[in-house]
Amino acid sequence: MRDIKIKNIFSKLYIKDPAFYKMVAGIAIPIALQSLITTGVNMMDTVMISTLGETELSAVSLANQFIMIFQGCCMGIGMGASVLVSRYYGMKEPIAIRKTMAIMIRLCTGIAALFCLATLLIPGAIMRIYTPDSKIIGQGVIYLEWSVITYFLLGLSLTCTIVLRSAGKVKIPLYTSIGAFFINVTANYIFIFGKLGAPRMGVAGAAVGTLIARGFEFTVICGYLFFRDKVIGFRLRHIFMKTGALWREYMRISLPVLVSDIIFTLGNNTVAMVIGRLGENFVAANAVTTMTQQLSSVVTQGMAQAAAIVTGYALGEGSREKAQKQGYALLGLGIAFGAVAAFIILVISDPMICAYHVSENTAQIARQLMAAISIIVLFQASNSIMTKGTLRGGGDTRMLMLTDNIFLWMLSIPLGMTAGFVLQLPPFWIYTFLKIDQIAKAVWCVLRLRSGKWIKKISAA
């Protein structure tokens, strides 16, 4: 009897419909490739900067934590809009899609202005949040001051990319990222090291390279969406269109996503603050392992966004049963890709560490962090596809807002701080406790999926 029950559970994790997997792959693979390219750009940044020294590497890593708060805000705005856009796309409601985009762009621009102002006025205070080391603070301030305009470019290109994906337009963002990769790497090489007659700018050169690449992404993505795209049909004049009652629906669905992503990003920044106070070696080691973790999880990121989109399509067509079956199949893919990602980390950990110019002490810490990540990613893959994909696509944003942050603030942060500052455990255990929310969420996601309560109604009013 028990064997039959286990067999029934595993049978739910697979759908005998090649068309479903083809559709998921068609959306997920370009997104995954784009994430891979973006991660490759970040890795090249850190590899180049590591040649300047561990102080510079730590400074750029911590300065980017603040920029990632903004990126988290934009992801919240964009993914909240994606829930509505994919549902409206399935319902064939183009006007509702345009209204959603108008709201999204207004919010994104406003938040970009706030971050831009903060970076201009208090860059030193921002860096002191993450570290007390004056040398790291000084280098981080330089990086932030050159990154001011990046907020507007990053925010609009990121949110518009998410909307294009929700309408099935995944190739344009991919091609744009390929171009941005080569532009960023070339510009970094020129300005960091002072090649081809350019001044040697060091940390500032890394910021300039990123700024140029972001400008390219913004020009291509927003230019295509506002002037050429015919599927959505959004034009600049629509930014000022009347959105009426859709504001309420947008805020009902998107606000929990935005709040969740902001608080969750702040939580991750708190994790960065803990790491920043564990010493320069730990910070540098974390910068190395972060790149590896991102490289190993690019497929999962693509799967998560694909899950949100296909779930929105199914529910937009009015098929709850189809969405539920797809949810189990996507969970099965998450488990499989988690195992693959763990294997990849174990295989590439030593070559990745050797690619960086770091001390032996930093390399030893990085190896322990790699071992911890290989365990965490087993659980992180499935819960990411559920929380950022299926459950979010079903409109279950309020519950996700609560659980994301309860696990982070009540488990990961207290246990991580205790492990690092009180018990002074080895790096392996510190990092494991800092990320233990990923294990807890993986269990919760399975229970939530089974309940069916994650499917919510959405209005096109």
N, C-alpha and C positions, 0 to 999 in steps of 0.2 A: 504493500500500500504506500509506504514511504517512497519507494523507488518510482512509483507511478506519479506521485505528487511532485517529486523533483523533476521528472521528465516533463510534466505539464508546465512547470515553471520555465524550464529551458526552452520549451516549444514556443512560448510566448515571445521569446527574445529574437525570433526570426519570422519574417513574412515571406511567403512563397509568391512574391510578386516582383519580378526583375525590374519592372517599370518604376517601382518605388525607389529601389536602390540606385537606378539610373538617374532619377530626378535628384536624389540626395547628392549623388556624386557630382552631377552637373553643376550644382550650387556650391558644394563644399570644396571641391578640388581647386577651382580658381581662387576662392577665399583663402584656402590653406596655402596656396602658392604665394598669394599676396602677403599673408602673414609671415611666411618663410622669408620672403624678400625683405620685408620690414625688419624682421629680426636680424637678418644678415647685415642690413645697414647699421643697426645698433651694435652688432658684434664688431663690425669693422671700425666703428667709432671707438669702442672701448679698447680694441687691440692697438689702434694707432695711438690713442691717448696713453695707454699703459707704457709706451716707450718713453713718455715724458717723465714718468715716475708714479708711485703709488698714491702720492698726495693728489696729483691731478686726476688720476683715475677715480679716487674716492670722491673728489669734489664734483666731478661731472655726474657720477652715479647718484649722489645725494641731491644735487640740483635738479636732476631729472625726476626725482621723487615728487617735487612740487609741481612740475609740469604734468606729471602723471595724475595729480589730483584734478587738474583741468581736463585732461584726457578722459578721466573717469566720469566727470560731469558730462562731457560731450557724448561718451558712450551711453550714459543714462538717458540723455535727451534723444539720441539717435535710435537706441534700441527700444525705447518707449514708443517712438514714432513708428519703428519697424513693426511692432505688434499690431498697430492700427493699419499701417499701409498694406501689410501682407493679408490681413483680414479683408480690408476694403478691395484689395486686388482680386481676391476670391469672390467677393460680392459684386464686382464690376461697378465700383463707385468712384470714378475718376475725380469728381469734384471734391469728395471727402478726402481723397489722397492729397490734393493740392492744398486744401485747408490745413491738413496735418503738417505738411511741409512748411507752410507759412509760419505756423506756430513754432515749429522746430527751429527754423532759421532765426526768428526773433529772439528766442531764448538763448540760442548758441552765441549770437552776437553780443547780447547783454552780458553773459558770463565771461566771454573773452575780454570785454572791456574792463571788468572788475579785476581779472587776473593780470591784465596788462598794467593797470594802475598800481596794484600791489607790488609787482615786480619792479616798476620804476621807482617807487617811493621807499620800499623797505627790503631790498635784496639781502642785506646783512642779517636782518631779523629773521628772514625766511631760512637762511642757511643755519642760523644758531638753533633753530628748532631741531635740526638733525644731528648736529655735532658741536662740541665745545672747542674743537681744534681750530685755532686762528688761521693756520696755513690753509687748511681745507676750506674754511669759510671764505678766505680771500679769493681763492681760485673759483669757488662756486659762484661768488658774486659776479665775477667777470663773465662766466658762462651765462648766468641769468640775464645780465644787462644786454647781452647780444641776442637774447631769445625773445625779446618783448613782442615783436611783430608776429612771431611764430604762432601765438595763441589764435589770432584771427584766421590765419592760413590753415592751421591744423584743425581747428574746430569746424569750419565750414566744409573742408574737404572730407573730413571724417564722417560727419553726420550725413552729408549728401551721398557719400559712398554707401553707407548703410541703407539708405532709401533706394538707391539704384539696385542693390542686391535684393531687396525685398520685392522688387518688380521684375526679378529675373535677369537684370543687367549685371552680370558678374565679370565679363571680360574686360570692359573699359577700365574698371579699377585695377585689374591685374596688370594690364599693359602699362598703365600709369605708374604703378609701383616698380615695374621693371626699369622704366626710364628714370624714376627717382633714385633707384639704387645706384645706377652708374653715375648720375649727377652728384649724388651725395658723396660717394667714395672718391670721385675725382676732385670735388671741391674740398673735401677734408684733407686729402693729400696735399693739395696746393696751399691751403691756408694754414694748416697745422704746422707743416714743415717749411713753408716759405719757398715753394717751387715755382718755376716758370715766371720768375720776376716778382712774385707776390711777397709781401712781408711775412716773416715767421710769426704767427699769432698764437701758437700753442692752444690752450683751452678755448680761447676766443675763436680760433679758426674752426674748431669742431662745431661751435654754435653757428658760425657763418655758413658752413657746409650744410648743416641741417636746415637753416633758414632758406637757402637757395633751393634745396630739394622740396621743402614744403611749398614754396612759391610755385614750383612746377606742378605739383599735385593739385594745388588749388586752381591754377589756370586751366588744366585739362579737365578735371572732374566737374567743377562748377561751370566752366565754359560749355561742356557737353550738355549738362543737365539743363542749364538755363537757356541755351540757344539752339540745340540740335535734337535733343531727345523728343521722340514722338509718342512713346508708350505712356509716360506720365503726363507729358504736355505742360510741365511747369515752366513759367517764364518769370522774369524779374518783377513784372507788374503784380504777379500773384502774391508776392511777399506782403503787400499792403491790402490784400483782399479781406473782406469781412469773414470772420470765422464762426460767428454766431455761437450756437449751443455746443459746437464741437470743442470749444475750449474746455467745457466741463468734462466731456468724454476723454479728451486728451489728458487732462490733469488726473482724472480718476485712474487711468491706465498707466500713464507715463510718470506721474509724480512719484509713486512708490518705487518705480525703476530708478528714477533720478536720485531720490533720497537714499535708496539702497546702495546704488553705485557710489554716491558721494561718501556716505558713511563708511562703506566698505573700503573705499580708496583711502579715506582718513585712517581707517584701521590698519591698512597695509602700510601707511606712512608711519603709524605708531610703531609697527614692526620695524620699519627702517630706522626710527629713532632709537629703538632698543639696540639694533645692530650697530648703529652709529656710535653708541657708547660702549661697545665691546672692544673697541680698538681699531686702528687703521688696517691691520691685517685682516680682521674679520670683515670689515667693509669691502676691502678689495676682493677678498675671496667670494663674498656674496655677489659682487658685480660680475665675476667670472661665471658663477653657477647660474645666475639669473639668465644669462644669454643661453646657456645650455638647456635650461628648463623651457625657455620660450621656443627654442628650435625643436625640441622633442614634442611640444604640444600644439604645433601649428595645425596639424590635422584635426585635433580636437576642437580648436577654435573655429575652423571651417565647418565642422560637424554641428557645433552648437548653433551657429547662425543659420545653417541649413535646416536644423531641427525647428527653430522658431518660424522660419518661412513656410516650410511644408505643413506645419501644424496650423498656421494661420490660413493657408490655402484650404485645408480640409475643413476647418471650422467655418470658414467663409462660405463654403459650399453647403454647410448645414449638416455635416457628417461627424457626429460625436464618436460613434463606434470606430470609424476609420482613424480618427485622431488618436483614440486610445490604443488601438493596435499598433499604429506607427510609433507611439510613445514607447511601448515595450521593445520594439525592434531597434529604436534609437538607443535605448538603454543597453541593449546587447552590443551594439557597435561601440558604445562608450567603454564597456568592460574590455572588449577586444583591443581597442586602440590604447587603452591605459596600459595593458600588458606590453604592447609593442613599444610604447613610449618609455616604459621602465627599462626594457632591454636596450633601447637606443642609448639611454643615459649611461648605463653601465659600460657599454662598448666605447662611447666617445669621450668619457670623462677625462681620462689621462691625456689623449691628444688635444682636447680643448684647453686643459690647464697649461699644457706645454706651449700653446700658442701665445700665451700672455707673458709679458716680462714682469714676473712677480717673484718675491723672495720665496725661499723654501718653506718658511713658516706659513706664509699665505697659501702656498700650494697644498700643504698638509691639511689646513683648515678647509680648503676648497674640496679636497677629496672626501672629507667627512660630510660636507654639505651635499655633495653629489650622491653619496650613499643614502642620505635621508630623503633627497628629492626622488630617487628611484622608487622608494616605498610610497611616498605621498602621491605621486602621479598616478599610481594604480587606482586610487580613489578619486582623485581630482578630475580625471578624464570623464568618468560617468556622471559625476555630479555637475560638471560644467555643461555637459550636453543637456542635462535635465534643467538646471536652474537658469542658464543663459539661453536655453533652446526650447525644449518641449513645454515645460511648465510656464515659462514666460510667454511663449507663443499662444498658450491657452488663456492668457489674461490673468494668471494667478499672481499678479505683481505685489499685492499687499502682503500675502503670506510669505513670499520670497524676501521681501524687504525685512520682515521680522526675523525669519530664520537665518538669513545671511549674517545679519548683524548680532543676533543673540549668540550664535556659535563663535563668531570672531571675538566679540568683546567679553564673553563670559568663559570661553575656553582658551583660545589661542593666546591672546595677549596676556592674561594673568599667568597662565602656565609658562609661557615663554619668558616673561620677566622673572618669575620665580626661578626657572632653570638657569637663566643667565646671571642674575644679580645676587640671588640668595644662595642657591645651591652650587652655583658656578660649575655646572656640568660641562662635559665635552661638547664641542660644536655640533656633533651629530644630534645629540638630545635637545640642545637649545633650538635648533632649527625644526626638529620634529614637533616639539611642543608649540612653536610659533605657527606651524601649519596644521595643527591637529584638527582644526575646524573642517578641513577637507574630508577627513574620515567620517566625522559626525554627520556632515551634510549628505554624504553618499548614502548612508543608511536611511536618513530622513527622506531623501528623494524617492527611494523605492516605495516607501510607505505612502507618500503623497500621491505617486503615480497610480498605485493600486486603488486608492480611495475614489478616484475620478472627480474629486472636488476641485481640481485645478482648472477645469473647463468653465470659463465665465462667458456671459453674454456681452456683446459689444454692439453699440448703436452707431448708425451712420448719420445721426441727426446733425 
